[in-house]
Amino acid sequence: MGIGLGIVLLVLGLILVTDAVQLPQGIENAINGEALGWIFIIVSIIAIGLSLAMNRQRNKTTHVEERRYDR
């Protein structure tokens, strides 16, 4: 999961929450679009947060090179 997936889920969630697109009648009876939209929004926030935290951790990593010379 990366930032891109988080953004896609966020956009889909906002579309479902605001009812910008109506679901087909058969699917609408089985799935609550607004609840699914909120789930997408929450998962997208978690995905974006995790990817930013992992990138921050990756950037803080330092490498130490140790050289030993025999005399």
N, C-alpha and C positions, 0 to 999 in steps of 0.2 A: 504494500500500500504506500503510495507516495502522495505528493502534493497534488499531482494531476488527478488521481482517483478521488481525492478529497474534494477537489473543486467540482468534478463531474457529479459526485453525489450531492454536493451542496446545491448545485443548479437544479438537479432533478427534484430534490426535496422542496426547494422554494417553488418550483412549478406546481408540484402536487399540493402544497399547503395553500397557495393562492388561488387554486382552481383555474389556472391559466389554460389548462387542457382538460377536457372532460374525458374520463375513462369510458370505454364501451359499457353498455348496460349490464352485460353478463359479468364482467370483471368488477364493476362498481358494486354489485350486490354481494360479491364474495370478499372484496378488499375495501377497507376504508382508506381512501386516498389521502385524507388529511393526516391520519395516524402514520401511514407509511411515509409521508413527506417528513414528518417530525423525526421519525426513526432515521431516515436518510440524513437529515441535518445533524443529528447528534453523532452518527457514525462518521460523517465527514469532518466534524470538528475534532473528533478523536484522531482520525487518520492524519489530518493536517498537523495537529499537535505532536503526534508521535514522530512524524517524518521530520519536523523541525527539530525536535529534541535529538533524534538520531544524527542529523546533520551537524548539530552543534557539538555533539560528543565526538563525531568523526573529525571535526576541525580542531578540537582541543588535544587530540592525540599527538604526543611528541615521540620521536624516535631518538634513541641514544646509540651512538656508534662508539664502541670501545676498541681501541687498538693497543695491542701489547707487543712490545719489541723485545726480543731476546738479545742480550749482549754477549 
